[in-house]
């Protein structure tokens, strides 16, 4: 019983820390920290937001998909 509780607490803490880290990277207001510094060499933040925008637009039509290839 105690092992189950400790396991659930550990997994919950790991998930919470991961979510906190993502939040800090994406929405940090301090200059020079992670991807919020706006450096041109780090494209991970812009890639993530482009992917989210694509998913919000919906599936690509077959004609549009052929023009990409």
C-alpha positions in Angstrom: 0.0 0.0 0.0 2.7 2.5 1.0 4.7 1.6 -2.2 1.7 2.4 -4.4 1.3 5.8 -2.7 5.0 6.6 -3.1 4.9 5.6 -6.7 1.9 7.8 -7.4 3.5 10.7 -5.7 6.7 10.3 -7.6 5.0 10.0 -11.0 2.8 13.0 -10.1 5.8 15.1 -9.1 7.6 14.1 -12.3 4.7 15.2 -14.5 4.2 18.4 -12.6 7.9 19.3 -13.0 7.8 18.5 -16.7 4.8 20.8 -17.2 6.4 23.5 -15.1 9.6 23.3 -17.3 7.7 23.6 -20.5 5.7 26.5 -19.2 8.9 28.3 -18.1 10.6 27.7 -21.5 7.7 28.9 -23.5 6.4 31.8 -21.5 9.4 33.1 -19.5 9.6 36.9 -19.4 13.3 37.1 -18.5 15.5 38.0 -21.4 18.1 35.5 -22.2 16.4 32.5 -20.6 15.6 29.5 -22.8 13.7 30.3 -26.0 12.2 33.6 -24.8 15.4 35.5 -25.6 14.5 35.7 -29.3 17.8 34.4 -30.7 17.6 33.4 -34.3 19.4 30.1 -33.8 16.7 28.6 -31.6 13.7 27.7 -33.7 12.0 25.3 -31.3 9.5 27.8 -30.0 8.5 29.0 -33.5 8.3 25.4 -34.7 6.0 24.5 -31.9 3.7 27.5 -32.5 3.7 26.8 -36.3 2.7 23.2 -35.6 -0.1 24.3 -33.3 -1.4 26.7 -35.9 -1.4 24.0 -38.5 -3.4 21.7 -36.2 -6.0 24.4 -35.6 -6.5 25.0 -39.4 -7.4 21.3 -39.9 -6.3 18.7 -42.3 -4.6 19.8 -45.6 -6.5 19.1 -48.8 -5.1 16.6 -51.3 -4.3 19.3 -53.8 -2.4 21.3 -51.3 -0.5 18.3 -50.1 0.6 17.5 -53.7 1.8 21.1 -54.2 4.1 20.6 -51.1 5.8 17.6 -52.6 
